[in-house]
Amino acid sequence: MENRRKEPSDNHPFIIAVAVTALVAIATGTPYFYPIPEKNIALITQAQTTLYNGWMIVLTWYFGSSKNQSKAQDTMNIQAQTAARVAENTSPSKSPGQVELQPGDHVDVAAATGDTP
C-alpha cells in the first residue's frame, strides 16, 4: 500500500476529509432549518447516523493512516536491518574438506560394519 500523504502535491485526502465534513455539517444543520415530516424522522436519524459513522472513518483514516504507516515502515526497516546483522554474524564458516549441500543433492551414505571402538 502506498502512502499517498507523502507527496506534497497530492491533496486527495484533504479534499475528501473536507468534503465529508461539509456534508456532515449540512446534514446536521438541515433539520433545524427545514421542517421534516413526523413519518420521516426515523429515516433521517438513521441516515445521519450512517453519515456520522462514515465521517469518523474518514477522519480516522486522514489523521491516522500516515502516522501508522510510517511506524509500520520503520518497524519493518529495523527488522530487516536486524535480520541482516544476524545473518552476517551467524553465517557458518566452512572447515577444510567440508562440503556445502544444496536442497535436492544426492548423498550416498556408507553403512558401518563391524564394531566401532
Secondary structure, 3 states (H helix, E strand, C coil): CCCHHHCCCCCHHHHHHHHHHHHHHHHHHHHHHCCCCHHHHHHHHHHHHHHHHHHHHHHHHHHHHHHHHHHHHHHHHHHHHHHHHHHHHCCCCCCCCCCCCCCCCCCCCCCCCCCCC
